[in-house]
Amino acid sequence: MTGIDQSRMLVAAIDFGTTFSGYAFSFRSDFLQDPLKIHANHWTTGSGSNVSQKTSTCVLFKPNKAFHSFGFEAEDKYSELALEEQHSDWYYFRRFKMVLYKIQELSRDFEIEDADGKLMRAMDVFSASIRYLREHMLQAGEDKMYGLNSEEIHWVLTVPAIWSDAAKQFMREAAIQAGINGGNLLIALEPEAASFYCKYLPVERISGEGAVTCFRPASRYLVLDAGGGTIDITVHEVHADGRLKELYKANGGHWGGTKVDEAFQQLLVDIAGLDVMDAFYSKHRDDYLDLFREFELKKRTITMDMDQRITIKLPLSLHDEFVHHRGEDFRKSMLMRQELSGKLTFAGDKLRLDPEIMKNLFRNACSSIVCHLQEIFGQRSVRGTDTILMVGGFSESPVLRQAIKDSFPGKKVVIPNEAGLSVLKGAVIFGHKPAIVMQRVSRFTYGVETYTAFLPNVHEENRVEKHNGERVCLVFDKHVEIGQAIPSSGMFQERRYYPLTSTTTILKMAIYTSTDNNPLYTDDRGCEKLGELIVEYEDLTGGKNRPILAKMIFGGTELGVEVVEEKTGKQTRAAFNFLGETNA
């Protein structure tokens, strides 16, 4: 099997999801015999009644901010604390991954709010979660890894393909803080990882009429990775040697399964009132958690053709809060409302909802996904793509599956049996074969802010500055263009840069992105500062005449760089910083 990294005795992957997280691993020897021989942990809820290959993405810290627990264990402990009204000083974070997508300017020291609005440093929250999964994996695999050197373990951490370079760097640094050797760490893009897994699946483990031809050479397919928080989309073409070419830049949006949860919460607000729901959340946190746990199970059973009512048990505390705020019985009040007539009934403490109400909870998420897919299929570079590969936890929803099939009758829809585990297991495969993708497409135009000689027919007069008697302008020096196809880990032509002063020992160059193909200045519309390239000089002789040659490395899952001092030919230390200054 070609392309196997022979240094990787064992590959362990962590799929850090919005709603659920887990890990899996495989040995190189097993991978060579059967790429699908991947070990994944089995998690149980506090009651032990449910078994899952992922655990809830929740983390709990003690009042002194020391780590306590992660996953189902954290949920159960927090629920217990809430029941005893002892939770207010603890720090409980749930579904916090999406902050890295939503915040425009990330830093190492930014803080996030827990369930009660208390602040903790985000880096500490993420790294504690990754450390737990890392240590759990090492403990669980101890009997299989006797005598294995930790340096022989290569780690893979999954991130959405639509995340910024800053978010990827944040996750890498969180993993390093969690005890993972940065030299043994790969960042995997979630839709790509899922695609790798499905590529190795036998046909009988994939459903859909296009399953047989999906991965044949020259075939094209769109990967729809529907997770809890984000929808990640990429389009692949299978090369003759089995490797994959990305045809269109990674794209998507925040229309994952949590949008359905948000719609259910809004339904409860519409029924009971915002003040009642706020009081229910703040005073009866254990009941609130139980209610949404039940909804999580119920929403997986919803289908477009169902005609029976859906039953959800409402905690008595919600009834009590309604009586306290409204002075009347909750059930009787609901039944008297004309707009709800016939749409809901009560049987004791159970709310019975008309199936159309439940189906409508999926409407916004599904319509947003469908509209985005229609836009993608309209792009010239994806013409001839006739298959949609659905992966990710939300892809297991019958409602979303039906919406995709109904909206694209001319496309083949292919779904693996383990859609929710595709990313996790595919990340393990990527760790063994990191060269499986031969081409990616740049999501942005990347460049460096630098000075150049003023050209009257090119630059604006009001942009002119004087440096050492020369007329110069500050411009966007482009390295790669948006939509450009890039060979995997391909380097681009060298750019020559000079220090500003004769005493400069560290050169900092601002890196910018743009949604325009050819920006001239870094303040043009669509330009954003990404961060800095920091170069350390080894040669301090020669004054300002100490040029460096910089090559940015695109085409991988992370942006890379190589810098040499032109006079000596020596490679010098250089790194990107997309997270700003640290206060630590």
TIRO-581438 format. One line per 3 residues: number of its first residue (from 1); their letters; for each residue x, y, z of C-alpha. Coordinates in steps of 0.25 Angstrom, whole numbers, plus 5000, padded with zeros to 4 digits. Each point is the difference from the previous one (the first is absolute). Layout:
// residues N
NUM> A> X,Y,Z  ...
***
This chain:
// residues 584
1> MTG> 5000,5000,5000  5007,5013,4995  5001,5013,5008
4> IDQ> 5000,4994,5014  5009,5008,5009  5009,4989,5006
7> SRM> 5004,5008,5012  4986,4999,5006  4999,4988,5008
10> LVA> 4987,5004,5006  4990,5011,4995  4990,5005,5010
13> AID> 4989,5010,4996  4992,5010,5008  4987,5004,4994
16> FGT> 4996,5013,5009  4986,5002,4996  4990,5011,5003
19> TFS> 4990,4990,5007  5008,4987,5001  5015,4997,5000
22> GYA> 5008,4987,5000  5013,4993,4996  5004,4988,4992
25> FSF> 5014,4994,4997  5006,4989,4991  5014,4994,4999
28> RSD> 5008,5001,4987  5001,4985,4999  4985,4999,5001
31> FLQ> 4998,5011,4990  5008,4993,4990  4992,4988,5001
34> DPL> 4986,5007,5002  4999,5015,5000  4986,4999,5006
37> KIH> 5006,4992,5013  4998,5013,5008  4998,4999,5015
40> ANH> 4990,5010,5006  4996,5001,5015  4986,4997,5005
43> WTT> 4994,5010,5009  4988,4998,5010  4991,5011,5006
46> GSG> 4999,5001,5015  4988,4990,5000  5008,4990,4991
49> SNV> 4988,4998,4992  5006,5006,4987  5013,4997,4994
52> SQK> 5006,5009,4989  5013,5001,4993  5001,5015,5003
55> TST> 4997,5008,5013  4994,5013,5002  5008,5012,4998
58> CVL> 4999,5006,5014  5011,5003,5010  4999,5003,5015
61> FKP> 5009,5008,5008  5000,5001,5016  4998,5014,5006
64> NKA> 5016,5002,5000  4999,4997,4985  5007,4987,5001
67> FHS> 4996,4989,4990  4989,4991,5006  4994,4992,4988
70> FGF> 4996,4999,4986  4989,4994,4991  4988,4992,5006
73> EAE> 5007,5000,5014  5001,5016,5000  4985,5000,4996
76> DKY> 4996,4991,5011  5008,5006,5011  4995,5014,4996
79> SEL> 4986,4995,5000  5002,4994,5014  5006,5014,5005
82> ALE> 4989,5007,4994  4990,4991,5007  5007,5003,5013
85> EQH> 5001,5015,4996  5015,4999,5002  5003,5003,4985
88> SDW> 5001,5015,5000  5015,5001,5003  5004,4989,4991
91> YYF> 5004,5003,4985  4992,4992,4990  5002,5001,4985
94> RRF> 4991,4994,4989  5001,5001,4985  5011,5010,5001
97> KMV> 5008,4996,4987  4992,5010,4992  5006,5012,5006
100> LYK> 5012,4998,4992  4992,5001,4987  4992,5012,5005
103> IQE> 5010,5009,5006  5007,5009,4989  5013,5003,5008
106> LSR> 5005,4988,5008  5011,5001,5010  5007,4991,5010
109> DFE> 4994,5007,5012  4986,5002,4996  4989,4995,5009
112> IED> 4987,4993,4999  4988,4999,5008  4995,4987,5007
115> ADG> 4986,4996,5002  4998,5011,5011  5008,5011,4993
118> KLM> 5012,4998,5008  5013,5002,4992  5012,4991,4998
121> RAM> 5012,5001,4990  4995,4993,4988  5014,4993,4997
124> DVF> 4999,4994,5014  4986,4994,4997  5004,4994,4987
127> SAS> 5014,4995,5004  4993,4993,5013  4990,4993,4991
130> IRY> 5011,4996,4990  5009,4995,5011  4988,4992,5006
133> LRE> 4998,4993,4986  5015,4998,4998  5002,4993,5014
136> HML> 4987,4992,4999  5005,4995,4987  5014,4996,5006
139> QAG> 4993,4993,5011  4990,4993,4992  5011,4995,4990
142> EDK> 5010,4996,5011  4998,4985,4998  5002,5002,4985
145> MYG> 5012,5009,5001  5009,4993,5009  5015,5005,4998
148> LNS> 4995,5010,4990  5009,5013,5000  4991,5013,5001
151> EEI> 5008,5006,4989  4995,4989,4991  4985,5005,5002
154> HWV> 4996,5010,4990  4988,5008,5003  4989,5006,4991
157> LTV> 4990,5010,5004  4988,5004,4992  4995,5014,4997
160> PAI> 4989,5005,4990  5006,5003,4986  4993,5014,5001
163> WSD> 5008,5004,5012  5010,5011,4999  5015,4999,5001
166> AAK> 4999,5006,5014  4990,4990,5005  5009,4988,4995
169> QFM> 5012,5006,5007  4992,5002,5013  4996,4985,4999
172> REA> 5015,4996,4997  5005,5008,5012  4989,4995,5009
175> AIQ> 5004,4986,4996  5015,5003,5003  4995,5006,5014
178> AGI> 4993,4987,5002  5013,4992,4999  5000,4996,4985
181> NGG> 5013,5002,4993  4998,5010,4990  5010,4993,4990
184> NLL> 4991,4987,5001  4987,5008,4998  4992,5001,4987
187> IAL> 4988,5009,4998  4989,4993,4992  4989,5007,4992
190> EPE> 4987,4993,5004  4993,4998,4987  5013,4995,4994
193> AAS> 5002,4990,5011  4986,4995,4998  5002,4998,4985
196> FYC> 5013,4992,5003  4992,4990,5009  4989,4998,4990
199> KYL> 5010,4998,4989  5005,4987,5007  4986,4995,5004
202> PVE> 4994,4988,4993  4988,5002,4992  4991,4993,5009
205> RIS> 5003,5010,5011  4996,5012,4992  4985,5002,4995
208> GEG> 4996,5008,4988  5000,4997,4985  5013,5007,4997
211> AVT> 5008,4991,5010  5007,4991,4990  5005,5011,4991
214> CFR> 5002,5011,5010  5015,4998,5002  5004,4995,4986
217> PAS> 5011,5008,4993  4995,5013,4994  4987,5000,5008
220> RYL> 4996,5012,5007  4992,5002,5013  4996,5010,5010
223> VLD> 5003,4997,5014  4989,5006,5009  5005,4999,5014
226> AGG> 4988,5004,5009  5005,5001,5014  4994,5005,5013
229> GTI> 5005,5015,4998  5004,5001,4986  4998,4995,4986
232> DIT> 5013,4998,4993  5000,4998,4985  5011,4996,4990
235> VHE> 5000,4994,4986  5010,4989,4996  5004,4993,4987
238> VHA> 5007,4986,5001  5013,5000,4993  5005,4988,4992
241> DGR> 5009,4996,5012  4989,5001,5010  5004,5013,5006
244> LKE> 4990,5011,5001  5000,5014,4994  4991,5011,5006
247> LYK> 4993,5007,4989  4993,5012,5007  5005,5007,5013
250> ANG> 4994,4995,5013  4988,5007,5004  4987,4999,5009
253> GHW> 4994,5007,5012  4994,4998,5014  4988,4992,4996
256> GGT> 5003,4987,5008  4991,4992,5009  5000,5010,5011
259> KVD> 4991,5009,4992  4989,4990,5002  5003,5001,5015
262> EAF> 4999,5015,4999  4987,4999,4993  4994,4991,5011
265> QQL> 5005,5010,5010  4993,5011,4993  4987,4991,4999
268> LVD> 5000,4999,5015  5002,5015,5002  4988,5002,4990
271> IAG> 4992,4990,5009  5004,5004,5014  5006,5014,4999
274> LDV> 5014,5005,5000  4999,5004,5015  4995,4986,5004
277> MDA> 5011,4993,4992  5011,5009,5006  4995,4996,5014
280> FYS> 4999,4986,4996  5015,5000,4995  5006,5007,5012
283> KHR> 4992,4994,5011  4999,4985,4995  5012,4998,4992
286> DDY> 5000,4985,5002  4986,4999,4994  5004,5009,4989
289> LDL> 5011,4990,4996  4991,4988,5001  4990,5007,4991
292> FRE> 5010,5003,4989  5006,4986,5002  4987,4994,4997
295> FEL> 4998,5009,4988  5013,4996,4994  4995,4985,5000
298> KKR> 4987,5004,4994  5005,5009,4989  5007,4988,4994
301> TIT> 4987,4992,4998  4993,5011,4992  4997,4997,4986
304> MDM> 4993,5008,4989  4989,4989,4998  4996,4998,5015
307> DQR> 4986,5003,5004  5000,4997,5015  5001,5010,5011
310> ITI> 5014,5001,5007  5000,4999,5015  5010,5008,5009
313> KLP> 5000,5000,5015  4999,5014,5006  5006,5001,5014
316> LSL> 4990,5004,5010  5010,5012,5004  4996,5006,4986
319> HDE> 4985,4999,5004  5003,5006,5014  5008,5012,4994
322> FVH> 4988,5003,4990  4990,5000,5012  5010,5009,5008
325> HRG> 5001,5010,4988  4986,4999,4994  4991,4996,5012
328> EDF> 4993,4989,4992  5002,4986,4996  5010,4998,4989
331> RKS> 4993,4988,4993  4986,5007,5000  5006,5013,4995
334> MLM> 5007,4994,4988  4987,4992,4996  4992,5013,5001
337> RQE> 5010,5007,4990  4993,5000,4986  5013,5000,4992
340> LSG> 5004,4987,5007  4986,4994,4999  5002,4985,4994
343> KLT> 5015,5002,5000  5003,4995,5014  4994,4993,5011
346> FAG> 5004,4995,5014  4999,4986,5006  5004,5002,5015
349> DKL> 5014,5007,4999  5002,4996,4986  4999,5010,4988
352> RLD> 4995,4994,4988  5004,5008,4987  4994,4999,4986
355> PEI> 5010,4994,4991  5000,5012,4991  5005,5008,5011
358> MKN> 5012,4991,5002  5003,5000,4985  5000,5015,5000
361> LFR> 5011,5000,5010  5009,4995,4989  4996,5010,4990
364> NAC> 5010,5011,5001  5012,4991,5001  4996,4992,4988
367> SSI> 4996,5011,4991  5013,5008,5003  5008,4987,4996
370> VCH> 4992,4998,4988  5001,5014,4995  5015,5000,5002
373> LQE> 5002,4987,4993  4992,5005,4988  5010,5012,4999
376> IFG> 5012,4990,5001  4994,4991,4988  4999,5013,4992
379> QRS> 5015,5002,5000  5007,4997,4987  5011,4992,5007
382> VRG> 4991,4990,5006  4992,4997,4987  4999,4985,4998
385> TDT> 4999,4997,5015  4988,4991,5001  5001,4994,5014
388> ILM> 4998,5005,5014  5007,4993,5011  4993,5003,5013
391> VGG> 5008,4998,5013  5000,5006,5014  4991,4998,5012
394> FSE> 4989,5009,4994  5000,4992,4987  4994,4989,5008
397> SPV> 4987,5008,5001  4989,4994,4991  4995,5014,4998
400> LRQ> 5013,5006,4995  5002,4988,4991  4986,5001,4994
403> AIK> 5002,5015,4998  5013,4997,4992  4994,4989,4992
406> DSF> 4987,5008,4996  5008,5013,4997  5010,4993,4991
409> PGK> 4993,4989,4992  5010,4999,4989  5011,4997,5010
412> KVV> 5004,4987,5007  5000,5001,5015  5010,4991,5007
415> IPN> 5000,4998,5015  5009,4991,5008  4994,4991,5011
418> EAG> 5008,5007,5010  4999,5015,4996  5002,5005,5013
421> LSV> 5014,4993,5002  5005,5003,4986  5008,5012,5004
424> LKG> 5006,4993,5012  5004,4987,4993  5004,5008,4987
427> AVI> 5010,5009,5009  5007,4987,5004  5002,4996,4985
430> FGH> 5005,5014,4997  5010,4999,5011  5006,4987,4993
433> KPA> 4999,5006,4986  5001,5015,5001  5003,5001,4985
436> IVM> 4987,4995,4996  4995,5013,4995  5008,5005,4988
439> QRV> 4994,5013,4998  4992,5011,5008  4994,5013,4996
442> SRF> 5003,5013,5007  4989,5006,5008  5006,5014,4999
445> TYG> 5010,5009,4993  5012,5000,5010  5011,5011,5000
448> VET> 5010,5008,5008  4999,5015,5003  5013,5006,4995
451> YTA> 5006,5012,4994  5002,5001,4985  5006,5011,4991
454> FLP> 4989,5010,4996  4995,4998,4986  4992,5013,4994
457> NVH> 4991,4991,4991  4997,4990,5011  5000,5006,5014
460> EEN> 4992,5012,5005  5008,5013,5003  4994,5001,5014
463> RVE> 5006,4986,5004  5014,5005,4998  5010,4999,5012
466> KHN> 5014,5004,5000  5011,4990,5005  5015,5003,4999
469> GER> 4996,5010,4989  4992,4991,4992  4985,5001,4997
472> VCL> 4994,4987,5004  4986,4995,5002  4994,4989,5010
475> VFD> 4994,4989,4992  4994,4986,5000  5011,4991,4994
478> KHV> 4992,4988,4996  5005,4986,5002  4988,4991,4996
481> EIG> 4986,5004,4994  4986,4996,5005  4995,4988,4992
484> QAI> 5014,4996,4996  5003,4985,4999  5012,4996,5008
487> PSS> 5008,4987,5001  5000,4994,5014  5011,5007,5008
490> GMF> 5004,5008,4988  5009,5011,5002  4999,5013,4992
493> QER> 5011,5009,4994  5009,5007,5009  4998,5014,5004
496> RYY> 5011,5009,5004  4999,5009,5012  5009,5010,5008
499> PLT> 5001,5004,5014  4995,5014,5003  5013,5004,5008
502> STT> 5014,4996,5001  4998,4995,5014  4988,4991,4997
505> TIL> 5001,4986,5006  4986,4996,4999  4992,5004,4988
508> KMA> 4985,5000,5001  4991,5000,4988  4985,5002,5000
511> IYT> 4993,4989,4992  4987,5003,4994  4988,4993,4993
514> STD> 4991,5005,4990  4987,4995,4993  5005,5008,4987
517> NNP> 5009,4993,4990  5010,5012,4999  4999,5010,5011
520> LYT> 5010,5011,4999  5000,5006,5014  4997,4993,5013
523> DDR> 4989,5009,5003  4992,4997,4988  4986,4994,5002
526> GCE> 5001,4985,5003  5013,5001,5007  5003,4995,5014
529> KLG> 5012,5000,5008  5003,4985,5004  5012,5002,5009
532> ELI> 5015,5001,4998  5011,4992,4994  5012,5001,5011
535> VEY> 5014,4998,4995  5012,4999,5008  5013,5005,4994
538> EDL> 5013,4991,5002  5009,5009,4992  5001,5014,5006
541> TGG> 5011,5006,4991  4997,5008,4987  4991,5010,5006
544> KNR> 4986,5001,4993  5006,4992,4988  4996,4987,5006
547> PIL> 4989,4994,4991  4992,4988,5004  4993,4991,4990
550> AKM> 4986,4995,5005  4992,4989,4995  4986,4998,5005
553> IFG> 4996,4986,4999  4985,4998,4996  4992,4988,4997
556> GTE> 5001,4993,5013  4990,5001,5011  5008,5011,5007
559> LGV> 5008,5011,4994  5015,4998,5001  5012,5008,4997
562> EVV> 5015,4998,4997  5010,5012,5000  5015,5001,4997
565> EEK> 5009,5011,5001  5005,5003,4986  5014,5003,5003
568> TGK> 5003,4988,5008  4990,4990,4994  4997,4996,5014
571> QTR> 4986,4997,5004  4995,5009,5012  4989,4999,5010
574> AAF> 4987,5005,4995  4986,4998,5005  4986,5005,4998
577> NFL> 4993,5007,5012  4985,5001,4997  4996,5002,5015
580> GET> 5006,5013,5003  5008,5004,5012  4998,4992,5013
583> NA> 4999,5006,5014  5006,4987,5006
***
